[in-house]
Amino acid sequence: MSTRKIFKRNQGATSSPKSRLLGLATLFGLVTLFVFAFFLTDPDVRLHPTTGEEIGQFDAVRLLYLHVPMAIIGPYVAPLVGAVASVGYLIKRTQWWDVTAHAAIEVGAIFCGLVLLTGSIWGRPVWNTWWEWGDVRLMTTLILFLMLLGYLALRRVAPDGQKQARRSAIVAIVAAINLPIINRSVEWWESRTLHQKSTLSELKIEDLTFFTLMMGIVVFLMLFTWLVLHRFRLGWLEKESLEQDVLTSIEERRSEATVNEEGTL
Amino acid sequence: MTQFFNDLFLVAMKDLRIEIRSRVIVNQVAPFAVLVLVLFGFALDADQRTLRLFAPGLFWVAILLCLLLAVQRSVSLEVINDSLLGLKMAGLSPSSIFLGKAMAVFVQMIFLELFLTGGVIIFYGTSIDDLALWIVSGLVAALALSATGTLYGALASGLEVRETLLPILLLPVLAPVLIGATKAYSGALGESVTNGWQWTGLLSLFALAALALGAMAYGVLVEE
């Protein structure tokens, strides 16, 4: 169904029966994830092989069930969707692609900010620092976050319409292309990364921990989709409203001109 | 193809001629660069050993700040009297305009790099250990900075808040250049034992990507 038809049927609201269903499923998923992450899974406690002392991340590990899914979506999925939609806009030059890119990047920026925040909170007890300059993923995410903020700043100040869409598309594409170079440069810059290697690919984690992490990824993908959907529809309404304002203004000027002409005659 | 390069040199020479006549880089940006070096000295407590150690980073931060001014100036040349429209109506291709403007900024950056190198030698007491690395990394970094700066200058042009928007857009993108150029200069100035040529390779990759992207994207940006 086209975007215009959805709005007409829902009287301009940003929700539709299907998006409400997705929203409810996401809410249910989030509640379940919180129960699993904060109550059902065990804290990370191990015994030191020689001293027998308790070591590990303890309860701080619970934050990773939220941090890891957000770290997949914020710095990877969202900028990728934004860049693909921006390329789509430059090829097709239709509003749909532009609004999609804006929605994905705006939601992605929020996720990136939350990744940095939760990572910092988690890092304090586990790494014994709020911030680690030499960590590749941390630095890459921060620079990406700043680039996404730049994109959003540009969208706010650039004139509406094609000009804004063109400029924003270039910024989104450059950000996506630049990302591997930033990653490589930070990796060479300081190799004292504290981030652990992917435990998912090596299957070091199992059972309930693995299930909760997987559930987190699915739930946060649903949340991302739901948020992007609503932001997209809001963006579309903004564009429609702007176009309507322009049309109304033209009508008003025309009628004023007609009245003036009649008055002169 | 010859026409393309003719147009490119025409645009570059136009910008450079305006610069030579107005002397904004010489009279304003270069003194500003020296001021930044002196301010770093104040902030780091005038300890020449510390300054020498951080000289490569301070040098490139100063260059980045100067780049912002140079790009603002390059953009304003086209905004005044809508000169860009004139260039397009004269039949110049957008990519030749981009490369020409980038070349003009590149020449200005080289001038500023030479000037500031003198500054760090005098104020911070540094010396050049690897001349070849210093020259090549300086050239490649200037190319990367000027190409990216010109592209982002076009992105922010015509906006009322251009002066404040440009740093937010441009500086995060230039993070790899700052890291790479600082590391390469650390090697060239003998302040660390990093592999400066490896960093110069990364800078070259960035410069090529910025030039290619800019040449392709500039047409999209300037179309009305």
Boltz contact constraints between the chains, C-beta under 6 A:
constraints:
  - contact:
      token1: [A, 143]
      token2: [B, 172]
      max_distance: 6.0
  - contact:
      token1: [A, 143]
      token2: [B, 175]
      max_distance: 6.0
  - contact:
      token1: [A, 146]
      token2: [B, 172]
      max_distance: 6.0
  - contact:
      token1: [A, 147]
      token2: [B, 172]
      max_distance: 6.0
  - contact:
      token1: [A, 150]
      token2: [B, 168]
      max_distance: 6.0
  - contact:
      token1: [A, 150]
      token2: [B, 169]
      max_distance: 6.0
  - contact:
      token1: [A, 153]
      token2: [B, 168]
      max_distance: 6.0
  - contact:
      token1: [A, 157]
      token2: [B, 159]
      max_distance: 6.0
  - contact:
      token1: [A, 157]
      token2: [B, 161]
      max_distance: 6.0
  - contact:
      token1: [A, 166]
      token2: [B, 220]
      max_distance: 6.0
  - contact:
      token1: [A, 167]
      token2: [B, 155]
      max_distance: 6.0
  - contact:
      token1: [A, 170]
      token2: [B, 217]
      max_distance: 6.0
  - contact:
      token1: [A, 178]
      token2: [B, 173]
      max_distance: 6.0
  - contact:
      token1: [A, 181]
      token2: [B, 176]
      max_distance: 6.0
  - contact:
      token1: [A, 181]
      token2: [B, 206]
      max_distance: 6.0
  - contact:
      token1: [A, 182]
      token2: [B, 175]
      max_distance: 6.0
  - contact:
      token1: [A, 182]
      token2: [B, 176]
      max_distance: 6.0
  - contact:
      token1: [A, 185]
      token2: [B, 176]
      max_distance: 6.0
  - contact:
      token1: [A, 185]
      token2: [B, 179]
      max_distance: 6.0
  - contact:
      token1: [A, 185]
      token2: [B, 180]
      max_distance: 6.0
  - contact:
      token1: [A, 189]
      token2: [B, 179]
      max_distance: 6.0
